[in-house]
Amino acid sequence: MEKIVRHGYYVSITPEICYRERDRHLACRIPLSQLLLETDGPWPHNGPFAGQVTTPVFLRRSVTVVAELHDISVEAAAAASVKATRDLYGYK
């Protein structure tokens, strides 16, 4: 992971961050400037999303978890996610 980040690549996290320890650990190791959030739909998620159709609404929970893991506000985590996405696609 360190090599991926050091070379400037972005890393995408799915809603599994809300219930998988592996994904939480990964998200802690990625700078917010390179962390992307996605729903990975359609995909049958477990945890709090079990039995639900995948939707972008899941991102709210993902952003909340990212905020907790990085010890920042939900607003700051959301802003960082938007900025990383815009930077990746070249939108300023």
C-alpha positions in Angstrom: 0.0 0.0 0.0 2.8 2.4 0.9 4.3 2.0 -2.6 1.0 2.6 -4.3 0.4 5.8 -2.3 4.0 6.9 -2.7 3.7 6.7 -6.5 0.6 8.9 -6.4 -2.1 6.4 -7.2 -5.6 6.7 -5.8 -7.2 3.9 -3.8 -10.9 3.3 -3.8 -12.8 2.0 -0.8 -16.3 0.5 -1.0 -19.1 0.5 1.7 -17.4 -2.5 3.2 -15.4 0.0 5.2 -18.5 0.2 7.4 -18.2 -3.4 8.6 -14.9 -5.0 7.5 -11.8 -4.5 9.7 -9.5 -5.1 6.7 -11.0 -2.2 4.8 -10.9 0.1 7.9 -7.2 -0.7 8.4 -6.6 0.1 4.7 -8.4 3.4 4.8 -6.3 4.5 7.8 -3.2 4.0 5.7 -4.3 6.1 2.7 -4.0 9.9 2.7 -7.3 11.5 2.3 -5.9 13.3 -0.8 -5.7 9.8 -2.5 -8.8 8.1 -1.0 -11.8 7.6 -3.2 -15.2 6.3 -2.1 -17.5 4.2 -4.3 -20.5 2.0 -3.9 -19.2 -0.8 -6.2 -22.7 -1.4 -7.4 -24.4 -3.5 -8.2 -22.9 -5.6 -5.5 -24.6 -7.5 -2.6 -23.0 -5.9 0.5 -23.3 -7.3 4.0 -23.4 -5.6 7.4 -25.7 -2.6 7.6 -26.4 -2.9 3.9 -27.4 -6.6 3.8 -30.4 -7.2 1.6 -30.4 -3.7 0.1 -29.9 -2.7 -3.5 -26.6 -0.9 -3.9 -27.0 2.9 -4.1 -24.9 6.0 -3.8 -26.7 6.7 -0.6 -24.3 4.2 1.0 -21.6 6.8 0.6 -23.0 8.8 3.6 -22.1 5.9 5.9 -18.7 5.4 4.3 -17.9 9.1 4.7 -18.9 8.9 8.4 -16.5 5.9 8.9 -13.7 7.7 7.1 -14.2 10.7 9.4 -14.1 8.5 12.5 -10.9 6.7 11.3 -9.1 9.9 10.4 -10.4 11.8 13.5 -12.0 14.6 11.5 -15.5 15.9 11.0 -17.9 14.3 8.6 -17.9 17.6 6.6 -14.1 17.5 6.3 -14.1 13.9 5.2 -16.8 14.6 2.6 -14.9 17.6 1.3 -11.7 15.6 1.1 -13.5 12.9 -0.8 -15.0 15.3 -3.3 -11.6 17.0 -3.7 -9.8 13.7 -4.3 -12.4 12.7 -6.9 -12.2 16.1 -8.7 -8.4 15.9 -8.7 -8.4 12.5 -10.1 -10.6 13.5 -13.0 -8.9 16.9 -13.5 -11.8 19.0 -12.3 -10.8 22.1 -10.4 
